[in-house]
Amino acid sequence: MYEKVNPQHPDKIADRIAGAIVDLAYAKEKDPRVAVEVLLGHEVCHIMAETSVHFDISEIANIVKRLAPKLTVDYLEVKQDPILLFRFR
């Protein structure tokens, strides 16, 4: 059994936004640590990132604008937990 979802389904758009943020992390740093959660609803794109890479809000807004132009952006970024940074390397 498999699930087939329209490419414009909010879950698919959220996955593409998260993937683009991870791609951006790799463009900025050789071995980034980044965890991203994206939630779309009520014309807002909520993004929470725990990351070793700093993203400027304009970079995040550009990704959302490209993939979901009608949404406003709510972005929260926290530094990657230092214990996680070194435990898995």
C-alpha positions in Angstrom: 0.0 0.0 0.0 1.2 3.5 -0.8 0.0 7.0 -0.4 -0.3 9.3 -3.4 -0.6 13.0 -2.7 -1.0 15.9 -5.1 2.3 17.9 -5.5 0.5 21.0 -4.2 -0.5 19.3 -1.0 0.8 21.3 2.0 2.8 18.3 3.2 4.6 18.1 -0.1 5.3 21.8 -0.1 6.6 21.7 3.5 8.9 18.8 2.5 10.3 20.8 -0.4 10.9 23.9 1.8 12.7 21.8 4.4 14.8 20.2 1.7 15.7 23.5 0.3 16.8 24.7 3.7 19.0 21.7 4.2 20.5 22.3 0.7 21.2 25.8 1.7 23.0 24.6 4.9 25.3 22.4 2.7 26.0 25.3 0.4 27.1 27.4 3.4 29.1 24.8 5.4 30.9 21.5 4.6 29.4 19.3 7.2 26.3 21.1 8.6 24.1 19.8 11.4 20.5 20.9 10.7 17.1 19.7 11.8 14.1 21.5 10.2 10.4 21.3 10.9 8.0 23.1 8.6 4.3 23.5 9.2 1.9 25.2 6.8 -1.4 26.6 7.8 -3.7 29.6 7.7 -1.5 31.3 5.1 1.7 31.1 7.3 4.8 28.9 6.9 6.1 28.1 10.4 9.7 27.0 10.3 11.8 25.8 13.3 15.4 24.9 12.7 18.0 23.6 15.1 21.3 24.1 13.2 25.0 24.6 13.3 24.6 27.1 10.4 23.1 30.6 10.7 20.5 31.5 8.1 19.5 35.1 7.5 15.7 35.5 7.5 15.9 36.8 4.0 17.4 33.5 2.8 14.6 31.6 4.4 11.9 34.0 3.1 13.3 33.6 -0.5 13.0 29.8 -0.3 9.4 30.1 0.9 8.5 32.8 -1.7 9.9 30.6 -4.4 8.0 27.5 -3.3 4.8 28.9 -1.7 4.5 32.6 -2.8 1.3 33.4 -0.9 2.6 32.4 2.5 4.1 34.6 5.2 7.1 33.3 7.1 7.4 32.6 10.8 11.0 31.5 11.4 12.7 30.3 14.7 16.3 29.3 14.7 18.2 27.8 17.6 21.8 26.7 17.8 22.5 23.0 17.4 23.0 21.4 20.8 26.8 21.2 21.4 26.5 17.7 22.8 24.9 16.5 19.6 27.4 18.4 17.5 30.3 16.3 18.7 28.7 13.0 19.8 27.9 11.8 16.3 31.0 13.0 14.3 
